[in-house]
Amino acid sequence: MANTKSALKRIRTSEQRHQRNVAVKSATRTYVKKARTAIAQNADETQVTIVAAISALDRAAKKGVIHRNNAARRKSRLVKRFNAATAAREAAAAAPAAEEAAAAKPKRTRKRS
């Protein structure tokens, strides 16, 4: 146990900071998790949840709860996952249309002489 007044104060302040940091980290994780589930479910509000998650990561980095490179990495992974899901959705939507267009074209045959 600490003996000096300054050491006791240091324990109190570090505990307060710890509690604050835990709350910010937890909220950030919740925002990121919501964004990931929205991406997986192709929800309508996906972009809104991603923006909220990025904002939460930026706030946590600004407060020093997580390192700025950690926040940048998480944001990058989140946007990368969103872009991949969007591209997959667009490719799936375009595939039937391409098949129909190919089926509608008459096959070209060579004249044999």
C-alpha positions in Angstrom: 0.0 0.0 0.0 1.2 3.5 -0.7 2.5 5.6 2.1 2.7 9.1 0.8 -0.2 11.4 0.0 0.9 11.9 -3.6 1.0 8.1 -4.1 -2.5 7.7 -2.7 -3.7 10.5 -5.0 -2.0 8.8 -7.9 -3.8 5.6 -7.2 -7.2 7.4 -7.1 -6.6 9.3 -10.3 -5.3 6.2 -12.2 -8.4 4.3 -11.1 -10.6 7.1 -12.4 -8.8 7.1 -15.7 -9.0 3.3 -15.9 -12.8 3.4 -15.4 -13.1 6.1 -18.1 -10.9 4.2 -20.5 -12.8 1.0 -20.0 -16.1 2.8 -20.8 -14.7 4.4 -24.0 -13.2 1.1 -25.2 -16.4 -0.8 -24.5 -18.5 1.7 -26.4 -16.0 1.7 -29.3 -16.2 -2.1 -29.5 -20.0 -2.0 -29.5 -20.0 0.5 -32.5 -17.6 -1.7 -34.4 -19.6 -4.8 -33.7 -22.8 -3.1 -34.9 -21.1 -2.0 -38.1 -19.8 -5.6 -38.8 -23.2 -7.1 -38.3 -24.8 -4.5 -40.5 -22.3 -5.3 -43.2 -22.9 -9.0 -42.9 -26.7 -8.6 -43.0 -26.6 -6.1 -45.9 -28.7 -3.7 -43.8 -29.9 -0.4 -45.2 -28.2 1.7 -42.5 -24.8 0.1 -43.0 -23.1 3.3 -44.0 -24.5 5.2 -41.0 -23.2 2.5 -38.6 -19.8 2.5 -40.3 -19.6 6.3 -39.9 -20.6 6.0 -36.2 -17.9 3.3 -35.7 -15.2 5.3 -37.4 -16.2 8.3 -35.3 -16.0 6.3 -32.1 -12.5 5.0 -33.1 -11.3 8.5 -33.8 -12.6 9.7 -30.4 -10.9 6.9 -28.6 -7.7 7.6 -30.4 -8.0 11.3 -29.6 -8.5 10.6 -25.9 -5.5 8.3 -25.9 -7.5 5.2 -25.0 -6.2 3.4 -28.1 -3.2 4.2 -30.3 -3.9 6.2 -33.4 -2.4 3.5 -35.6 -4.7 1.0 -33.9 -7.7 3.1 -34.7 -6.5 3.6 -38.3 -6.0 -0.2 -38.7 -9.5 -0.9 -37.4 -11.1 1.7 -39.6 -9.2 0.3 -42.6 -10.4 -3.2 -42.0 -13.9 -2.1 -41.5 -14.1 -0.1 -44.7 -12.3 -3.0 -46.6 -14.9 -5.4 -45.3 -17.7 -3.0 -46.4 -16.2 -2.6 -49.9 -15.8 -6.3 -50.3 -19.4 -7.0 -49.3 -20.7 -4.2 -51.6 -18.6 -5.6 -54.5 -19.9 -9.1 -53.9 -23.5 -7.8 -53.7 -23.1 -6.0 -57.0 -21.4 -9.0 -58.7 -24.3 -11.2 -57.6 -26.8 -8.7 -59.0 -25.0 -8.4 -62.3 -24.4 -12.1 -62.8 -28.1 -13.0 -63.7 -28.3 -10.0 -66.0 -25.1 -11.0 -67.9 -26.4 -14.6 -68.2 -29.7 -13.3 -69.7 -27.9 -11.1 -72.1 -25.7 -14.0 -73.3 -28.7 -16.3 -73.7 -30.6 -13.7 -75.7 -27.8 -13.3 -78.3 -28.0 -15.7 -81.2 -24.9 -17.8 -81.6 -22.7 -16.9 -84.5 -21.7 -19.8 -86.7 -19.1 -20.0 -89.4 -20.1 -20.7 -92.9 -18.4 -23.8 -94.1 -17.4 -23.9 -97.7 
